């Protein structure tokens, strides 16, 4: 992180970058531990969804956050795996 100037908000899994090609690091990766060490962001736990969002609105939010949504299902699976981080 220091060498390349990567902030903890930009520490992500392969599946976040390329959801159609990668499905790692997986749900057992210790994201919570990295967050406690301030090497990654903690997993959000409050106000995770707007009940008025449409499917299109959700995909737009994923895209704005940086997900490749060309394969909608792969993007949702990648996001869901992140949401289940420990």
C-alpha positions in Angstrom: 0.0 0.0 0.0 2.8 2.4 0.9 4.9 1.6 -2.2 2.0 2.3 -4.6 0.0 4.9 -2.6 -3.0 2.6 -2.3 -5.6 3.8 0.2 -7.5 1.3 2.4 -10.6 2.2 0.5 -9.0 0.8 -2.7 -8.0 -2.6 -1.2 -10.4 -4.9 -2.9 -10.7 -8.5 -4.0 -10.1 -9.8 -7.5 -13.8 -10.4 -7.9 -14.4 -6.7 -7.4 -12.2 -5.8 -10.3 -13.1 -8.6 -12.7 -16.3 -10.3 -11.6 -16.7 -12.2 -14.8 -13.3 -13.8 -14.5 -12.5 -14.1 -10.8 -14.4 -15.3 -7.8 -11.8 -14.7 -5.1 -10.7 -14.1 -2.4 -13.9 -15.8 -1.1 -16.1 -15.4 2.0 -13.4 -16.8 4.3 -10.9 -14.1 3.6 -10.2 -12.1 6.8 -11.5 -8.7 5.6 -12.5 -7.8 9.2 -9.0 -8.4 10.4 -7.6 -6.2 7.7 -10.1 -3.5 8.6 -9.0 -3.7 12.3 -5.4 -3.2 11.2 -6.6 -0.2 9.1 -5.5 -2.0 5.9 -9.0 -2.1 4.4 -12.4 -0.5 5.0 -14.7 -2.1 7.5 -17.8 -3.8 6.1 -20.9 -1.5 6.3 -23.6 -2.8 8.6 -26.3 0.0 8.6 -28.5 1.5 5.9 -27.3 -1.0 3.3 -30.1 -0.7 0.9 -32.7 1.8 -0.2 -36.0 0.0 -0.3 -37.1 2.1 -3.2 -34.2 1.1 -5.5 -35.1 -0.6 -8.7 -32.8 -3.3 -10.2 -31.5 -0.8 -12.6 -30.8 1.7 -9.8 -28.9 -0.9 -7.9 -26.8 -1.8 -10.9 -26.1 1.8 -11.6 -24.9 2.2 -8.0 -22.6 -0.8 -8.4 -21.2 0.7 -11.6 -20.6 4.1 -10.0 -18.8 2.3 -7.1 -16.5 0.7 -9.7 -18.0 -2.7 -10.5 -18.0 -3.9 -14.1 -21.7 -4.6 -14.6 -21.5 -5.9 -18.2 -22.4 -9.3 -16.7 -25.1 -8.3 -14.2 -25.2 -11.6 -12.3 -21.4 -11.7 -11.9 -21.3 -8.2 -10.6 -24.1 -8.9 -8.1 -22.4 -12.2 -6.9 -19.1 -10.3 -6.5 -20.8 -7.6 -4.5 -22.8 -10.1 -2.4 -19.5 -12.0 -1.5 -18.1 -8.7 -0.3 -21.2 -7.9 1.7 -20.7 -11.3 3.5 -17.1 -10.5 4.5 -16.0 -11.4 8.0 
